[in-house]
């Protein structure tokens, strides 16, 4: 169960986010940590729509690095998640 203050803080954050930012944050909360490519695949968005939204959420302190892994392309990718 959530505390009422936690709910109020969450509502305050939601009001300050754009629609696409809300979708990306929801995806992290529902699916867990993932790379930009995994996020783009999950949302069925082009990567150039996903990366800026993750970057914006990082700037707001809502998303941060959770490690790295080798992606499908064979290069090292940062894993992002809710902080």
N, C-alpha and C positions, 0 to 999 in steps of 0.2 A: 504494500500500500504506500502511496506517495504522501508526503507531507503537503499541506496546503501551500506552504512557502515554496516548495519545489515546483508545484504546478504553476504558481504565479510566475516564478522565474522562467519556466518553460514558455508560458504564454507571452511573456515580455520579449523573449528571444524570437519567437515565431512572428510577432508583429513587425520585427525589424528585418526580416529576411524576404528576399524576392521569391517568386513562385518556384523557379528552378532550384534555388538554394534550399528551399523547404523539401523539395523532392529528393535532392541528393542527401540531405541530412536524414530524412526518413529512410532512405535506402541503407545508409550506414547503420542506423538504429535497428532496422529490421533484419538485415543480412549480415551484419558484422563487418569486420575489417576487410578491405579489398584494395586492389590497385586501381589506378585510373582506367586502365583497359578493362578490368573486370566490372567497374562501375558502368562504363559505357556499354558494355555487353548486356549487363543486367537491365539497364534502363532502355536499351535499344536506341541510344543516342550516338551521334558521331563523337569521336574523342575530343574534337575541338569545342564541343558544348559542355563536356564533362570537366575537363582540366580547369577551365577558369572558375567554375562553381566550387570545385574542391579548393582551389587557391583562395577564393574569397572567404570560404568557411575557415580556412587556416588562419587568415588575417583577423577573423573575428574570435579566434581562440576556441572554436568549436570542434575542429578536426586537427589531428596531429599525426606525425609519423609513428607507426607501430612496428617498424622493421623493414626488411626488404626480402625479395625472393627473385628467382629467375623466372621471367615471364615467358609467354608463348613464343615471343620473338627471339628468345635466347639471351636477352639482355636483363640486367638487374633492374628491378622495378621497386619503387617505394610502396609499402602497404600503408594505407591511410585508415584512420578510424576516429570515432568520437572520443574526445578527451574529457 
